[in-house]
């Protein structure tokens, strides 16, 4: 499923939530399942009409978390020189950790465990009632 | 021997041109945004670029429209109309961004049209109108040329406030 990651590369799993293309460290993803993973804590930042769930270690012992997504695009080895931090002038949500520059198009990279306990401001208004 | 008129004139001539009392000038980058004609000191402007596709950033203030990539750099894109509470910009194929810089902060700023560079005597820059709205603190002053009024942004202050609002959320 992935390209071989060389020295100086990091494997990123890309996926879509709504219209947004996002990426996460592939090493955080334990497996990909259908939505509604039993026993996993569901991230409030997932898709409204998910087709897949990224299952990851929640950071609390063996507990698992799940981010439900619309589409899994695949895993790619990304050279670290193509990674960028979030600009200081644009502090974003806690789970937004940086970008991969796909040409001139920044792709947002997120930390999956952080999506489980987002700051109240980080939850889109449209999703607050559902959580 | 009597000095010639030329020699007499030269005797009183200075060795170099006397300093001209210059009028200090400020070079401004001027642009239009909505109904506003705005200016920022040109030292705060690095370049003007086409607005490409923006990547939205979750839960940033509404005046941060997203980020764009430019020359290997990720730039937050700032909508001054939203920031100043004067409406909101619309991004189209004609939209241009100027890459603004203040200290270590670099950002893309939406413009509807770039007017260009203009040198303005500092004494022609009048203080911003008092008693205005809260956005007044983000202006250095106004310049009036004929019927046109240009409001000069304190770009350093704008970026400082933008960052404080983003972090303070």
Interface residues (C-beta under 8 A of the other chain):
Chain A: X20 X45 X84 X85 X86 X87 X88 X89 X90 X91 X92 X93 X95 X96 X99 X101 X102 X103 X104 X105 X106 X107 X108 X119 X121 X122 X124
Chain B: X52 X53 X55 X56 X57 X58 X59 X60 X64 X67 X68 X69 X70 X72 X73 X74 X75 X76 X78 X104 X105 X106 X107 X159 X162 X163 X166 X167 X169
